[in-house]
Amino acid sequence: MTEDNKNNNQNSKTVYTRNDYIRKALGLSVIVSFSLLSIWLGFSTASGGNVYWGLGTVGFGTFFAMLAGTFLITDNWELADGEFRKALTISIISVYFFSLAFANQIQAETVINATKTTATVVPSNIVGGLFNNLWAVVLLIIGFYFADKVVASKK
């Protein structure tokens, strides 16, 4: 390729067809609708007392909604453009905020507080450890997401 052809290719704008816009709109509608559906199902499940099922519904629902939607938007069926990273990041962040909403209902095993005269059973709340560990996972995933973008742009 000559130097003029390289400059022309770099300066030329990408022309989108009507089908490209339809595909992108479809991908965005898949992301929004299925993410909202999974969040609604998660909240209704958790409000019914099954917090862990709601947590899983939100996590898996937003992950697969983002994965399917970004595949439609990019029209690339290989995991090369960061679709998996985007889906994983959005899913982890959704689970984090969902667990914030239902923090008082997330319980661990019971702890027995015993003295010489009384014994009380207190449900141990795992929210502190959960949020510390989940926040570390969120930061790690976001860090890898942006670090990978920087490394890919340097190549």
LOBA-492315 format. One record per atom (N, C-alpha, C): atom name; residue number from 1; z, y, x; residue in one letter; chain. Coordinates in steps of 0.02 Angstrom, whole numbers. Layout:
+------+------+--------+--------+--------+------+-------+
: name : resi :     pz :     py :     px : resn : chain :
+------+------+--------+--------+--------+------+-------+
:   CA :  NUM :      Z :      Y :      X :    A :     A :
...
+------+------+--------+--------+--------+------+-------+
***
This chain:
+------+------+--------+--------+--------+------+-------+
: name : resi :     pz :     py :     px : resn : chain :
+------+------+--------+--------+--------+------+-------+
:    N :    1 :      0 :    -58 :     43 :    M :     A :
:   CA :    1 :      0 :      0 :      0 :    M :     A :
:    C :    1 :      0 :     62 :     45 :    M :     A :
:    N :    2 :    -42 :    109 :     31 :    T :     A :
:   CA :    2 :    -46 :    169 :     72 :    T :     A :
:    C :    2 :     11 :    216 :     55 :    T :     A :
:    N :    3 :     19 :    267 :     96 :    E :     A :
:   CA :    3 :     73 :    316 :     86 :    E :     A :
:    C :    3 :     62 :    355 :     22 :    E :     A :
:    N :    4 :      0 :    371 :      4 :    D :     A :
:   CA :    4 :    -13 :    408 :    -58 :    D :     A :
:    C :    4 :      4 :    366 :   -119 :    D :     A :
:    N :    5 :    -12 :    301 :   -117 :    N :     A :
:   CA :    5 :      5 :    257 :   -173 :    N :     A :
:    C :    5 :     81 :    251 :   -182 :    N :     A :
:    N :    6 :    118 :    248 :   -126 :    K :     A :
:   CA :    6 :    191 :    245 :   -130 :    K :     A :
:    C :    6 :    219 :    308 :   -162 :    K :     A :
:    N :    7 :    193 :    367 :   -142 :    N :     A :
:   CA :    7 :    217 :    429 :   -171 :    N :     A :
:    C :    7 :    200 :    434 :   -245 :    N :     A :
:    N :    8 :    140 :    412 :   -263 :    N :     A :
:   CA :    8 :    121 :    414 :   -334 :    N :     A :
:    C :    8 :    164 :    367 :   -376 :    N :     A :
:    N :    9 :    181 :    308 :   -349 :    N :     A :
:   CA :    9 :    223 :    262 :   -386 :    N :     A :
:    C :    9 :    294 :    289 :   -393 :    N :     A :
:    N :   10 :    319 :    323 :   -342 :    Q :     A :
:   CA :   10 :    386 :    350 :   -346 :    Q :     A :
:    C :   10 :    390 :    411 :   -393 :    Q :     A :
:    N :   11 :    337 :    450 :   -396 :    N :     A :
:   CA :   11 :    337 :    509 :   -438 :    N :     A :
:    C :   11 :    315 :    496 :   -509 :    N :     A :
:    N :   12 :    285 :    439 :   -522 :    S :     A :
:   CA :   12 :    261 :    425 :   -590 :    S :     A :
:    C :   12 :    320 :    409 :   -635 :    S :     A :
:    N :   13 :    315 :    430 :   -698 :    K :     A :
:   CA :   13 :    368 :    417 :   -746 :    K :     A :
:    C :   13 :    354 :    352 :   -782 :    K :     A :
:    N :   14 :    406 :    319 :   -802 :    T :     A :
:   CA :   14 :    399 :    257 :   -840 :    T :     A :
:    C :   14 :    380 :    275 :   -911 :    T :     A :
:    N :   15 :    328 :    243 :   -935 :    V :     A :
:   CA :   15 :    304 :    255 :  -1003 :    V :     A :
:    C :   15 :    330 :    199 :  -1047 :    V :     A :
:    N :   16 :    368 :    218 :  -1098 :    Y :     A :
:   CA :   16 :    395 :    170 :  -1145 :    Y :     A :
:    C :   16 :    350 :    166 :  -1206 :    Y :     A :
:    N :   17 :    340 :    105 :  -1229 :    T :     A :
:   CA :   17 :    301 :     95 :  -1289 :    T :     A :
:    C :   17 :    347 :     93 :  -1350 :    T :     A :
:    N :   18 :    318 :     89 :  -1407 :    R :     A :
:   CA :   18 :    357 :     86 :  -1469 :    R :     A :
:    C :   18 :    399 :     22 :  -1470 :    R :     A :
:    N :   19 :    371 :    -33 :  -1446 :    N :     A :
:   CA :   19 :    408 :    -96 :  -1443 :    N :     A :
:    C :   19 :    469 :    -91 :  -1398 :    N :     A :
:    N :   20 :    463 :    -53 :  -1343 :    D :     A :
:   CA :   20 :    520 :    -43 :  -1298 :    D :     A :
:    C :   20 :    576 :     -7 :  -1334 :    D :     A :
:    N :   21 :    559 :     44 :  -1371 :    Y :     A :
:   CA :   21 :    610 :     82 :  -1408 :    Y :     A :
:    C :   21 :    641 :     39 :  -1463 :    Y :     A :
:    N :   22 :    601 :     -2 :  -1496 :    I :     A :
:   CA :   22 :    627 :    -47 :  -1548 :    I :     A :
:    C :   22 :    674 :    -98 :  -1517 :    I :     A :
:    N :   23 :    655 :   -126 :  -1460 :    R :     A :
:   CA :   23 :    696 :   -175 :  -1426 :    R :     A :
:    C :   23 :    763 :   -144 :  -1403 :    R :     A :
:    N :   24 :    760 :    -83 :  -1377 :    K :     A :
:   CA :   24 :    821 :    -49 :  -1355 :    K :     A :
:    C :   24 :    866 :    -32 :  -1415 :    K :     A :
:    N :   25 :    836 :    -10 :  -1469 :    A :     A :
:   CA :   25 :    875 :      5 :  -1530 :    A :     A :
:    C :   25 :    907 :    -59 :  -1557 :    A :     A :
:    N :   26 :    870 :   -114 :  -1555 :    L :     A :
:   CA :   26 :    896 :   -178 :  -1578 :    L :     A :
:    C :   26 :    954 :   -200 :  -1534 :    L :     A :
:    N :   27 :    946 :   -193 :  -1468 :    G :     A :
:   CA :   27 :   1000 :   -211 :  -1422 :    G :     A :
:    C :   27 :   1062 :   -170 :  -1433 :    G :     A :
:    N :   28 :   1054 :   -105 :  -1443 :    L :     A :
:   CA :   28 :   1111 :    -61 :  -1456 :    L :     A :
:    C :   28 :   1144 :    -79 :  -1522 :    L :     A :
:    N :   29 :   1105 :    -94 :  -1573 :    S :     A :
:   CA :   29 :   1134 :   -113 :  -1637 :    S :     A :
:    C :   29 :   1171 :   -180 :  -1632 :    S :     A :
:    N :   30 :   1146 :   -226 :  -1591 :    V :     A :
:   CA :   30 :   1181 :   -290 :  -1581 :    V :     A :
:    C :   30 :   1248 :   -277 :  -1547 :    V :     A :
:    N :   31 :   1248 :   -234 :  -1496 :    I :     A :
:   CA :   31 :   1310 :   -219 :  -1461 :    I :     A :
:    C :   31 :   1361 :   -188 :  -1508 :    I :     A :
:    N :   32 :   1341 :   -136 :  -1543 :    V :     A :
:   CA :   32 :   1387 :   -100 :  -1587 :    V :     A :
:    C :   32 :   1411 :   -144 :  -1645 :    V :     A :
:    N :   33 :   1364 :   -176 :  -1680 :    S :     A :
:   CA :   33 :   1384 :   -213 :  -1739 :    S :     A :
:    C :   33 :   1426 :   -274 :  -1723 :    S :     A :
:    N :   34 :   1407 :   -314 :  -1673 :    F :     A :
:   CA :   34 :   1445 :   -374 :  -1658 :    F :     A :
:    C :   34 :   1511 :   -358 :  -1623 :    F :     A :
:    N :   35 :   1513 :   -304 :  -1584 :    S :     A :
:   CA :   35 :   1576 :   -284 :  -1554 :    S :     A :
:    C :   35 :   1625 :   -261 :  -1608 :    S :     A :
:    N :   36 :   1601 :   -219 :  -1654 :    L :     A :
:   CA :   36 :   1644 :   -197 :  -1709 :    L :     A :
:    C :   36 :   1666 :   -256 :  -1753 :    L :     A :
:    N :   37 :   1621 :   -303 :  -1765 :    L :     A :
:   CA :   37 :   1638 :   -362 :  -1805 :    L :     A :
:    C :   37 :   1692 :   -403 :  -1770 :    L :     A :
:    N :   38 :   1684 :   -414 :  -1705 :    S :     A :
:   CA :   38 :   1734 :   -455 :  -1670 :    S :     A :
:    C :   38 :   1801 :   -418 :  -1666 :    S :     A :
:    N :   39 :   1800 :   -352 :  -1658 :    I :     A :
:   CA :   39 :   1863 :   -315 :  -1657 :    I :     A :
:    C :   39 :   1896 :   -316 :  -1726 :    I :     A :
:    N :   40 :   1857 :   -310 :  -1779 :    W :     A :
:   CA :   40 :   1884 :   -313 :  -1847 :    W :     A :
:    C :   40 :   1913 :   -382 :  -1861 :    W :     A :
:    N :   41 :   1876 :   -435 :  -1841 :    L :     A :
:   CA :   41 :   1902 :   -503 :  -1851 :    L :     A :
:    C :   41 :   1966 :   -514 :  -1810 :    L :     A :
:    N :   42 :   1966 :   -488 :  -1749 :    G :     A :
:   CA :   42 :   2026 :   -494 :  -1707 :    G :     A :
:    C :   42 :   2086 :   -460 :  -1737 :    G :     A :
:    N :   43 :   2076 :   -399 :  -1762 :    F :     A :
:   CA :   43 :   2132 :   -363 :  -1792 :    F :     A :
:    C :   43 :   2156 :   -396 :  -1857 :    F :     A :
:    N :   44 :   2109 :   -420 :  -1897 :    S :     A :
:   CA :   44 :   2131 :   -453 :  -1959 :    S :     A :
:    C :   44 :   2165 :   -519 :  -1945 :    S :     A :
:    N :   45 :   2143 :   -555 :  -1894 :    T :     A :
:   CA :   45 :   2176 :   -617 :  -1875 :    T :     A :
:    C :   45 :   2245 :   -604 :  -1846 :    T :     A :
:    N :   46 :   2250 :   -553 :  -1803 :    A :     A :
:   CA :   46 :   2315 :   -536 :  -1773 :    A :     A :
:    C :   46 :   2363 :   -508 :  -1825 :    A :     A :
:    N :   47 :   2338 :   -471 :  -1873 :    S :     A :
:   CA :   47 :   2381 :   -444 :  -1925 :    S :     A :
:    C :   47 :   2409 :   -500 :  -1969 :    S :     A :
:    N :   48 :   2372 :   -554 :  -1974 :    G :     A :
:   CA :   48 :   2395 :   -612 :  -2012 :    G :     A :
:    C :   48 :   2446 :   -655 :  -1974 :    G :     A :
:    N :   49 :   2462 :   -636 :  -1914 :    G :     A :
:   CA :   49 :   2513 :   -672 :  -1875 :    G :     A :
:    C :   49 :   2486 :   -712 :  -1817 :    G :     A :
:    N :   50 :   2422 :   -719 :  -1811 :    N :     A :
:   CA :   50 :   2392 :   -758 :  -1756 :    N :     A :
:    C :   50 :   2366 :   -711 :  -1702 :    N :     A :
:    N :   51 :   2412 :   -682 :  -1664 :    V :     A :
:   CA :   51 :   2393 :   -632 :  -1614 :    V :     A :
:    C :   51 :   2349 :   -662 :  -1560 :    V :     A :
:    N :   52 :   2364 :   -722 :  -1538 :    Y :     A :
:   CA :   52 :   2326 :   -752 :  -1484 :    Y :     A :
:    C :   52 :   2255 :   -769 :  -1505 :    Y :     A :
:    N :   53 :   2245 :   -790 :  -1567 :    W :     A :
:   CA :   53 :   2178 :   -803 :  -1591 :    W :     A :
:    C :   53 :   2139 :   -737 :  -1597 :    W :     A :
:    N :   54 :   2174 :   -685 :  -1618 :    G :     A :
:   CA :   54 :   2142 :   -619 :  -1622 :    G :     A :
:    C :   54 :   2122 :   -593 :  -1553 :    G :     A :
:    N :   55 :   2165 :   -605 :  -1505 :    L :     A :
:   CA :   55 :   2151 :   -585 :  -1436 :    L :     A :
:    C :   55 :   2089 :   -621 :  -1409 :    L :     A :
:    N :   56 :   2085 :   -685 :  -1423 :    G :     A :
:   CA :   56 :   2026 :   -724 :  -1401 :    G :     A :
:    C :   56 :   1963 :   -703 :  -1438 :    G :     A :
:    N :   57 :   1970 :   -687 :  -1502 :    T :     A :
:   CA :   57 :   1912 :   -665 :  -1541 :    T :     A :
:    C :   57 :   1883 :   -601 :  -1514 :    T :     A :
:    N :   58 :   1927 :   -553 :  -1498 :    V :     A :
:   CA :   58 :   1904 :   -489 :  -1470 :    V :     A :
:    C :   58 :   1872 :   -500 :  -1402 :    V :     A :
:    N :   59 :   1904 :   -540 :  -1360 :    G :     A :
:   CA :   59 :   1877 :   -551 :  -1292 :    G :     A :
:    C :   59 :   1809 :   -584 :  -1292 :    G :     A :
:    N :   60 :   1804 :   -641 :  -1326 :    F :     A :
:   CA :   60 :   1740 :   -677 :  -1327 :    F :     A :
:    C :   60 :   1687 :   -640 :  -1367 :    F :     A :
:    N :   61 :   1707 :   -609 :  -1422 :    G :     A :
:   CA :   61 :   1660 :   -573 :  -1464 :    G :     A :
:    C :   61 :   1627 :   -514 :  -1429 :    G :     A :
:    N :   62 :   1668 :   -473 :  -1396 :    T :     A :
:   CA :   62 :   1640 :   -415 :  -1360 :    T :     A :
:    C :   62 :   1599 :   -438 :  -1299 :    T :     A :
:    N :   63 :   1621 :   -492 :  -1267 :    F :     A :
:   CA :   63 :   1584 :   -517 :  -1209 :    F :     A :
:    C :   63 :   1514 :   -539 :  -1229 :    F :     A :
:    N :   64 :   1509 :   -581 :  -1281 :    F :     A :
:   CA :   64 :   1443 :   -606 :  -1301 :    F :     A :
:    C :   64 :   1401 :   -553 :  -1334 :    F :     A :
:    N :   65 :   1432 :   -506 :  -1368 :    A :     A :
:   CA :   65 :   1394 :   -450 :  -1397 :    A :     A :
:    C :   65 :   1363 :   -407 :  -1343 :    A :     A :
:    N :   66 :   1402 :   -392 :  -1291 :    M :     A :
:   CA :   66 :   1376 :   -352 :  -1235 :    M :     A :
:    C :   66 :   1323 :   -390 :  -1197 :    M :     A :
:    N :   67 :   1333 :   -454 :  -1186 :    L :     A :
:   CA :   67 :   1285 :   -494 :  -1149 :    L :     A :
:    C :   67 :   1219 :   -498 :  -1186 :    L :     A :
:    N :   68 :   1221 :   -512 :  -1251 :    A :     A :
:   CA :   68 :   1159 :   -517 :  -1290 :    A :     A :
:    C :   68 :   1126 :   -449 :  -1297 :    A :     A :
:    N :   69 :   1165 :   -397 :  -1309 :    G :     A :
:   CA :   69 :   1137 :   -330 :  -1317 :    G :     A :
:    C :   69 :   1104 :   -303 :  -1254 :    G :     A :
:    N :   70 :   1137 :   -314 :  -1196 :    T :     A :
:   CA :   70 :   1107 :   -289 :  -1134 :    T :     A :
:    C :   70 :   1046 :   -330 :  -1114 :    T :     A :
:    N :   71 :   1044 :   -393 :  -1132 :    F :     A :
:   CA :   71 :    983 :   -432 :  -1120 :    F :     A :
:    C :   71 :    925 :   -403 :  -1161 :    F :     A :
:    N :   72 :    939 :   -384 :  -1223 :    L :     A :
:   CA :   72 :    886 :   -354 :  -1264 :    L :     A :
:    C :   72 :    865 :   -286 :  -1238 :    L :     A :
:    N :   73 :    912 :   -247 :  -1215 :    I :     A :
:   CA :   73 :    896 :   -180 :  -1190 :    I :     A :
:    C :   73 :    856 :   -182 :  -1126 :    I :     A :
:    N :   74 :    876 :   -225 :  -1079 :    T :     A :
:   CA :   74 :    842 :   -227 :  -1014 :    T :     A :
:    C :   74 :    780 :   -271 :  -1014 :    T :     A :
:    N :   75 :    775 :   -317 :  -1061 :    D :     A :
:   CA :   75 :    719 :   -364 :  -1065 :    D :     A :
:    C :   75 :    712 :   -405 :  -1001 :    D :     A :
:    N :   76 :    769 :   -420 :   -971 :    N :     A :
:   CA :   76 :    770 :   -461 :   -910 :    N :     A :
:    C :   76 :    817 :   -519 :   -923 :    N :     A :
:    N :   77 :    791 :   -580 :   -925 :    W :     A :
:   CA :   77 :    830 :   -638 :   -943 :    W :     A :
:    C :   77 :    861 :   -673 :   -882 :    W :     A :
:    N :   78 :    863 :   -639 :   -826 :    E :     A :
:   CA :   78 :    899 :   -663 :   -768 :    E :     A :
:    C :   78 :    959 :   -618 :   -759 :    E :     A :
:    N :   79 :   1014 :   -645 :   -737 :    L :     A :
:   CA :   79 :   1074 :   -604 :   -729 :    L :     A :
:    C :   79 :   1070 :   -562 :   -666 :    L :     A :
:    N :   80 :   1017 :   -523 :   -660 :    A :     A :
:   CA :   80 :   1006 :   -485 :   -599 :    A :     A :
:    C :   80 :   1020 :   -411 :   -606 :    A :     A :
:    N :   81 :   1020 :   -385 :   -666 :    D :     A :
:   CA :   81 :   1028 :   -313 :   -675 :    D :     A :
:    C :   81 :   1099 :   -293 :   -694 :    D :     A :
:    N :   82 :   1147 :   -337 :   -686 :    G :     A :
:   CA :   82 :   1216 :   -321 :   -699 :    G :     A :
:    C :   82 :   1238 :   -331 :   -770 :    G :     A :
:    N :   83 :   1200 :   -369 :   -809 :    E :     A :
:   CA :   83 :   1220 :   -381 :   -879 :    E :     A :
:    C :   83 :   1287 :   -417 :   -883 :    E :     A :
:    N :   84 :   1296 :   -465 :   -839 :    F :     A :
:   CA :   84 :   1359 :   -504 :   -839 :    F :     A :
:    C :   84 :   1417 :   -459 :   -821 :    F :     A :
:    N :   85 :   1408 :   -416 :   -770 :    R :     A :
:   CA :   85 :   1462 :   -370 :   -750 :    R :     A :
:    C :   85 :   1480 :   -323 :   -806 :    R :     A :
:    N :   86 :   1429 :   -296 :   -839 :    K :     A :
:   CA :   86 :   1441 :   -250 :   -895 :    K :     A :
:    C :   86 :   1480 :   -285 :   -950 :    K :     A :
:    N :   87 :   1458 :   -345 :   -968 :    A :     A :
:   CA :   87 :   1490 :   -382 :  -1023 :    A :     A :
:    C :   87 :   1562 :   -399 :  -1005 :    A :     A :
:    N :   88 :   1574 :   -421 :   -944 :    L :     A :
:   CA :   88 :   1641 :   -440 :   -923 :    L :     A :
:    C :   88 :   1687 :   -379 :   -921 :    L :     A :
:    N :   89 :   1662 :   -323 :   -896 :    T :     A :
:   CA :   89 :   1703 :   -263 :   -892 :    T :     A :
:    C :   89 :   1722 :   -238 :   -962 :    T :     A :
:    N :   90 :   1674 :   -233 :  -1007 :    I :     A :
:   CA :   90 :   1689 :   -210 :  -1075 :    I :     A :
:    C :   90 :   1735 :   -258 :  -1110 :    I :     A :
:    N :   91 :   1726 :   -323 :  -1100 :    S :     A :
:   CA :   91 :   1769 :   -372 :  -1132 :    S :     A :
:    C :   91 :   1841 :   -367 :  -1108 :    S :     A :
:    N :   92 :   1851 :   -361 :  -1044 :    I :     A :
:   CA :   92 :   1919 :   -356 :  -1017 :    I :     A :
:    C :   92 :   1953 :   -292 :  -1041 :    I :     A :
:    N :   93 :   1916 :   -237 :  -1043 :    I :     A :
:   CA :   93 :   1945 :   -174 :  -1067 :    I :     A :
:    C :   93 :   1961 :   -178 :  -1141 :    I :     A :
:    N :   94 :   1919 :   -211 :  -1180 :    S :     A :
:   CA :   94 :   1933 :   -221 :  -1252 :    S :     A :
:    C :   94 :   1996 :   -262 :  -1262 :    S :     A :
:    N :   95 :   2004 :   -315 :  -1223 :    V :     A :
:   CA :   95 :   2063 :   -358 :  -1228 :    V :     A :
:    C :   95 :   2125 :   -318 :  -1209 :    V :     A :
:    N :   96 :   2119 :   -277 :  -1158 :    Y :     A :
:   CA :   96 :   2177 :   -236 :  -1137 :    Y :     A :
:    C :   96 :   2199 :   -189 :  -1193 :    Y :     A :
:    N :   97 :   2153 :   -153 :  -1223 :    F :     A :
:   CA :   97 :   2172 :   -107 :  -1276 :    F :     A :
:    C :   97 :   2195 :   -144 :  -1339 :    F :     A :
:    N :   98 :   2166 :   -202 :  -1352 :    F :     A :
:   CA :   98 :   2189 :   -242 :  -1408 :    F :     A :
:    C :   98 :   2261 :   -265 :  -1397 :    F :     A :
:    N :   99 :   2276 :   -286 :  -1336 :    S :     A :
:   CA :   99 :   2345 :   -308 :  -1322 :    S :     A :
:    C :   99 :   2394 :   -250 :  -1324 :    S :     A :
:    N :  100 :   2371 :   -190 :  -1311 :    L :     A :
:   CA :  100 :   2414 :   -131 :  -1320 :    L :     A :
:    C :  100 :   2431 :   -122 :  -1393 :    L :     A :
:    N :  101 :   2384 :   -134 :  -1437 :    A :     A :
:   CA :  101 :   2395 :   -124 :  -1508 :    A :     A :
:    C :  101 :   2445 :   -175 :  -1536 :    A :     A :
:    N :  102 :   2445 :   -235 :  -1509 :    F :     A :
:   CA :  102 :   2489 :   -288 :  -1535 :    F :     A :
:    C :  102 :   2541 :   -308 :  -1484 :    F :     A :
:    N :  103 :   2563 :   -262 :  -1443 :    A :     A :
:   CA :  103 :   2609 :   -277 :  -1389 :    A :     A :
:    C :  103 :   2676 :   -303 :  -1414 :    A :     A :
:    N :  104 :   2700 :   -277 :  -1469 :    N :     A :
:   CA :  104 :   2766 :   -298 :  -1494 :    N :     A :
:    C :  104 :   2764 :   -368 :  -1524 :    N :     A :
:    N :  105 :   2706 :   -396 :  -1537 :    Q :     A :
:   CA :  105 :   2702 :   -463 :  -1567 :    Q :     A :
:    C :  105 :   2687 :   -517 :  -1515 :    Q :     A :
:    N :  106 :   2672 :   -498 :  -1453 :    I :     A :
:   CA :  106 :   2658 :   -546 :  -1401 :    I :     A :
:    C :  106 :   2724 :   -567 :  -1370 :    I :     A :
:    N :  107 :   2742 :   -630 :  -1380 :    Q :     A :
:   CA :  107 :   2807 :   -655 :  -1356 :    Q :     A :
:    C :  107 :   2796 :   -714 :  -1309 :    Q :     A :
:    N :  108 :   2844 :   -722 :  -1264 :    A :     A :
:   CA :  108 :   2843 :   -780 :  -1219 :    A :     A :
:    C :  108 :   2894 :   -830 :  -1245 :    A :     A :
:    N :  109 :   2912 :   -877 :  -1203 :    E :     A :
:   CA :  109 :   2963 :   -925 :  -1221 :    E :     A :
:    C :  109 :   3030 :   -889 :  -1230 :    E :     A :
:    N :  110 :   3074 :   -920 :  -1267 :    T :     A :
:   CA :  110 :   3138 :   -888 :  -1280 :    T :     A :
:    C :  110 :   3184 :   -895 :  -1219 :    T :     A :
:    N :  111 :   3227 :   -847 :  -1212 :    V :     A :
:   CA :  111 :   3275 :   -846 :  -1158 :    V :     A :
:    C :  111 :   3345 :   -852 :  -1190 :    V :     A :
:    N :  112 :   3386 :   -892 :  -1161 :    I :     A :
:   CA :  112 :   3453 :   -900 :  -1187 :    I :     A :
:    C :  112 :   3501 :   -859 :  -1144 :    I :     A :
:    N :  113 :   3534 :   -811 :  -1176 :    N :     A :
:   CA :  113 :   3586 :   -772 :  -1142 :    N :     A :
:    C :  113 :   3653 :   -803 :  -1161 :    N :     A :
:    N :  114 :   3687 :   -830 :  -1112 :    A :     A :
:   CA :  114 :   3749 :   -865 :  -1127 :    A :     A :
:    C :  114 :   3806 :   -835 :  -1087 :    A :     A :
:    N :  115 :   3861 :   -827 :  -1121 :    T :     A :
:   CA :  115 :   3925 :   -809 :  -1088 :    T :     A :
:    C :  115 :   3974 :   -866 :  -1104 :    T :     A :
:    N :  116 :   4036 :   -857 :  -1085 :    K :     A :
:   CA :  116 :   4085 :   -910 :  -1097 :    K :     A :
:    C :  116 :   4100 :   -920 :  -1171 :    K :     A :
:    N :  117 :   4092 :   -866 :  -1210 :    T :     A :
:   CA :  117 :   4111 :   -872 :  -1280 :    T :     A :
:    C :  117 :   4051 :   -875 :  -1328 :    T :     A :
:    N :  118 :   3995 :   -844 :  -1310 :    T :     A :
:   CA :  118 :   3937 :   -842 :  -1356 :    T :     A :
:    C :  118 :   3873 :   -861 :  -1320 :    T :     A :
:    N :  119 :   3827 :   -882 :  -1360 :    A :     A :
:   CA :  119 :   3760 :   -896 :  -1334 :    A :     A :
:    C :  119 :   3710 :   -866 :  -1384 :    A :     A :
:    N :  120 :   3666 :   -824 :  -1360 :    T :     A :
:   CA :  120 :   3615 :   -793 :  -1403 :    T :     A :
:    C :  120 :   3546 :   -812 :  -1378 :    T :     A :
:    N :  121 :   3502 :   -821 :  -1424 :    V :     A :
:   CA :  121 :   3433 :   -836 :  -1407 :    V :     A :
:    C :  121 :   3393 :   -773 :  -1419 :    V :     A :
:    N :  122 :   3361 :   -749 :  -1367 :    V :     A :
:   CA :  122 :   3323 :   -687 :  -1370 :    V :     A :
:    C :  122 :   3251 :   -703 :  -1352 :    V :     A :
:    N :  123 :   3203 :   -685 :  -1395 :    P :     A :
:   CA :  123 :   3133 :   -696 :  -1375 :    P :     A :
:    C :  123 :   3116 :   -649 :  -1317 :    P :     A :
:    N :  124 :   3089 :   -678 :  -1266 :    S :     A :
:   CA :  124 :   3071 :   -639 :  -1207 :    S :     A :
:    C :  124 :   3004 :   -605 :  -1219 :    S :     A :
:    N :  125 :   3002 :   -541 :  -1210 :    N :     A :
:   CA :  125 :   2941 :   -503 :  -1219 :    N :     A :
:    C :  125 :   2903 :   -501 :  -1153 :    N :     A :
:    N :  126 :   2842 :   -524 :  -1152 :    I :     A :
:   CA :  126 :   2804 :   -528 :  -1090 :    I :     A :
:    C :  126 :   2758 :   -468 :  -1080 :    I :     A :
:    N :  127 :   2769 :   -417 :  -1120 :    V :     A :
:   CA :  127 :   2723 :   -361 :  -1120 :    V :     A :
:    C :  127 :   2720 :   -327 :  -1052 :    V :     A :
:    N :  128 :   2777 :   -316 :  -1021 :    G :     A :
:   CA :  128 :   2778 :   -282 :   -956 :    G :     A :
:    C :  128 :   2736 :   -319 :   -904 :    G :     A :
:    N :  129 :   2749 :   -384 :   -896 :    G :     A :
:   CA :  129 :   2711 :   -423 :   -848 :    G :     A :
:    C :  129 :   2638 :   -429 :   -867 :    G :     A :
:    N :  130 :   2626 :   -436 :   -932 :    L :     A :
:   CA :  130 :   2557 :   -442 :   -955 :    L :     A :
:    C :  130 :   2517 :   -379 :   -939 :    L :     A :
:    N :  131 :   2546 :   -321 :   -953 :    F :     A :
:   CA :  131 :   2510 :   -259 :   -941 :    F :     A :
:    C :  131 :   2502 :   -244 :   -867 :    F :     A :
:    N :  132 :   2552 :   -261 :   -827 :    N :     A :
:   CA :  132 :   2545 :   -251 :   -755 :    N :     A :
:    C :  132 :   2490 :   -295 :   -727 :    N :     A :
:    N :  133 :   2490 :   -358 :   -747 :    N :     A :
:   CA :  133 :   2439 :   -404 :   -721 :    N :     A :
:    C :  133 :   2371 :   -390 :   -750 :    N :     A :
:    N :  134 :   2367 :   -374 :   -815 :    L :     A :
:   CA :  134 :   2303 :   -360 :   -845 :    L :     A :
:    C :  134 :   2274 :   -295 :   -818 :    L :     A :
:    N :  135 :   2316 :   -245 :   -806 :    W :     A :
:   CA :  135 :   2292 :   -183 :   -776 :    W :     A :
:    C :  135 :   2263 :   -196 :   -707 :    W :     A :
:    N :  136 :   2295 :   -240 :   -668 :    A :     A :
:   CA :  136 :   2268 :   -257 :   -602 :    A :     A :
:    C :  136 :   2200 :   -292 :   -608 :    A :     A :
:    N :  137 :   2193 :   -335 :   -657 :    V :     A :
:   CA :  137 :   2129 :   -369 :   -668 :    V :     A :
:    C :  137 :   2075 :   -318 :   -689 :    V :     A :
:    N :  138 :   2093 :   -272 :   -733 :    V :     A :
:   CA :  138 :   2046 :   -220 :   -755 :    V :     A :
:    C :  138 :   2023 :   -179 :   -695 :    V :     A :
:    N :  139 :   2071 :   -157 :   -654 :    L :     A :
:   CA :  139 :   2053 :   -118 :   -595 :    L :     A :
:    C :  139 :   2010 :   -159 :   -546 :    L :     A :
:    N :  140 :   2025 :   -222 :   -539 :    L :     A :
:   CA :  140 :   1986 :   -264 :   -494 :    L :     A :
:    C :  140 :   1914 :   -272 :   -519 :    L :     A :
:    N :  141 :   1906 :   -284 :   -583 :    I :     A :
:   CA :  141 :   1839 :   -293 :   -611 :    I :     A :
:    C :  141 :   1799 :   -227 :   -607 :    I :     A :
:    N :  142 :   1831 :   -172 :   -624 :    I :     A :
:   CA :  142 :   1797 :   -108 :   -619 :    I :     A :
:    C :  142 :   1780 :    -92 :   -547 :    I :     A :
:    N :  143 :   1825 :   -107 :   -501 :    G :     A :
:   CA :  143 :   1811 :    -97 :   -429 :    G :     A :
:    C :  143 :   1752 :   -138 :   -405 :    G :     A :
:    N :  144 :   1750 :   -202 :   -424 :    F :     A :
:   CA :  144 :   1693 :   -244 :   -405 :    F :     A :
:    C :  144 :   1629 :   -220 :   -438 :    F :     A :
:    N :  145 :   1634 :   -196 :   -499 :    Y :     A :
:   CA :  145 :   1575 :   -171 :   -535 :    Y :     A :
:    C :  145 :   1543 :   -113 :   -497 :    Y :     A :
:    N :  146 :   1584 :    -64 :   -480 :    F :     A :
:   CA :  146 :   1556 :     -5 :   -445 :    F :     A :
:    C :  146 :   1540 :    -19 :   -372 :    F :     A :
:    N :  147 :   1579 :    -62 :   -340 :    A :     A :
:   CA :  147 :   1565 :    -79 :   -270 :    A :     A :
:    C :  147 :   1498 :   -117 :   -265 :    A :     A :
:    N :  148 :   1486 :   -162 :   -312 :    D :     A :
:   CA :  148 :   1423 :   -199 :   -311 :    D :     A :
:    C :  148 :   1364 :   -153 :   -323 :    D :     A :
:    N :  149 :   1373 :   -103 :   -367 :    K :     A :
:   CA :  149 :   1319 :    -54 :   -378 :    K :     A :
:    C :  149 :   1304 :    -15 :   -315 :    K :     A :
:    N :  150 :   1356 :      5 :   -278 :    V :     A :
:   CA :  150 :   1347 :     43 :   -217 :    V :     A :
:    C :  150 :   1312 :      0 :   -164 :    V :     A :
:    N :  151 :   1334 :    -62 :   -157 :    V :     A :
:   CA :  151 :   1303 :   -108 :   -108 :    V :     A :
:    C :  151 :   1230 :   -121 :   -126 :    V :     A :
:    N :  152 :   1216 :   -131 :   -191 :    A :     A :
:   CA :  152 :   1148 :   -143 :   -212 :    A :     A :
:    C :  152 :   1103 :    -83 :   -201 :    A :     A :
:    N :  153 :   1130 :    -23 :   -209 :    S :     A :
:   CA :  153 :   1089 :     37 :   -199 :    S :     A :
:    C :  153 :   1076 :     50 :   -125 :    S :     A :
:    N :  154 :   1119 :     24 :    -81 :    K :     A :
:   CA :  154 :   1109 :     34 :     -9 :    K :     A :
:    C :  154 :   1056 :    -14 :     19 :    K :     A :
:    N :  155 :   1042 :    -69 :    -16 :    K :     A :
:   CA :  155 :    993 :   -118 :      9 :    K :     A :
:    C :  155 :    925 :    -92 :      1 :    K :     A :
+------+------+--------+--------+--------+------+-------+
***
